[in-house]
């Protein structure tokens, strides 16, 4: 149900399907990369997921945007579409790879460090 109470100003309502993504970071040998910082840049909206997280618009697992012992980060409630995933390993060199967040589903991205 949607009710508009102001007739004097235009009201824009954007409806977007949301999705979730689980990103797994591995080293060259396939071992999980723990405590890496992960952030997702929404190409369409020109904004980082860390900004949405700070605003409370999205949620994550208990580790936030830092990988757990299995090298995983879970982000929920992202607008579907293309993202650049930036990974900053603890004490390592940052790298980026494209990922896709599916609508109304859980996407999985396995990223391997170079």
N, C-alpha and C positions, 0 to 999 in steps of 0.2 A: 504494500500500500504506500502510495506517495501522495502527500498533500502539500500544495504550495499555498503560502499565505500572503505573499507579497506580489501584487500585480503591477507594481511600479517599476520593477527592475527585471531584466532578463535573468533567467535561471538556467544554468547549463548543468546537465546531469550526464556524466559519462559512465557508461556501463562497460566493464571489461572483465573478461574471464580471467580468473586467477589460477595459478599453478604453483607447484612446489618443486624444488630441485635438491637432490642429494649429490654433492660433489665429493669425489674421492681423489686424494692426491697420493701418488706413488713416486718413489725414487726410480732411478734408472734400472734397478733390479727387481722392481715390483713390490718393494717393501713400503708400508704406509709411512707417510710423512706426518709426524705428530707436531702439534703446536704451530702449524703454518697459519698465517692470516689469509683469509679468502674474502674477496669483495667482488660484487657483480655490478657491472655498469650496464644500465638499461639503455640500449642504443636508441630506441624510439623516443624515450622521455628525457634522455641526457641527464641521468641522475644515478648515483651510486646506491646500492642496497644498504650500505651502512648509514646513509642519511635517512632512508625509510625506517630502518631499525631504530635509530635515535628518536624518530617521530612517533614510533609505536605503530606504524602502518603494516609492518611485517613481523614475523616471529622466526626464531631459530631454535635449535636444540640447546641443551644446557651449556655448551661451550661457546655460544654466540657465533661469531664469524671466525673462530679458531678451530682447527682440526682436532679431533679427539685421538685416542690411542690407535684407532683403526684408520686414521687419515681422512675422516669424513666430517663434512659440515652439512647440516640440513637447514634449508631456508624455506619458509612457508608463506604463502599469500602474495607471491610476486605476480605482476601482470605478465601474461603469457607473451612470448616473443623472444627475440635474439638479445643476447648479453655477451659482454666481454668479461671473462672470469680472470681476475688478477690474483695470483698466488704469490705470497711473500713467505718463503720458508724461513724458519728461525735461523738467523745467521747466514742466510743464503741470498741468492740473486732473484728478484721478482721476475715472473713471467706471466704472459696472458695467453688465453686460448678462448675461442668462441664456444658458447654453449647455448642451448635452446631450452626455454621453460615451456612445457606443454600446457594447454588449457585444461583446467579441471582434472589434473593428473599429477603424478609424481614422476619427474624426469630424473635420469641418472647420468652423470658425466664423470668419466674416469680420466683424470689428467695425469700425465707422466712428465716428470721433470726432465729437462734436456741435459 
